[in-house]
Amino acid sequence: MIKFQLYLERGGDLNMLEDFKKFIMRGNVLDLAVAVIIGGAFGKIVSSLVNDVLMPLIGIIVGKVNFKHLKYVIEEQQGDTPEIAIYYGQFIQNIVDFLIVAFAIFLMIRLIERFKTKPVAEAPVAPAEPPADIQLLTEIRDLLKTK
């Protein structure tokens, strides 16, 4: 608070704060904030679906394998030093997570697109007839062409 008061005393103005307030209160920023919050909650639901429902089923199908524990050990544990390993099972699980989230979003967007009203095509408007003097000039031109 003291730094802000010093800023104002040195000739700073509130335009930046007012601009920031306008920026934050714009509809796009609020929509984005809501989308991020809902997306985070949706991500938790999908992660639970993958971790608790799909991956155990896939593990049973491929031979009772738990994907979380699949790893390639580079260096074994020595004393207090933990092992160094590449956890490719977790990577596989994250890929499945991503694919399910992407597919769910695809389905939602497709559903939304179906419910959008399609613009009605208007009948083509016939061109207005040209004024009488233009019609007369066109007739004279056509007569001169034929002679």
PyMOL commands that set and color helices and strands:
alter all, ss='L'
color gray80, all
select helices_A, chain A and resi 2-9+15-25+27-61+67-69+88-115+132-146
alter helices_A, ss='H'
color red, helices_A
select strands_A, chain A and resi 72-75+84-86
alter strands_A, ss='S'
color yellow, strands_A
deselect
rebuild
show_as cartoon
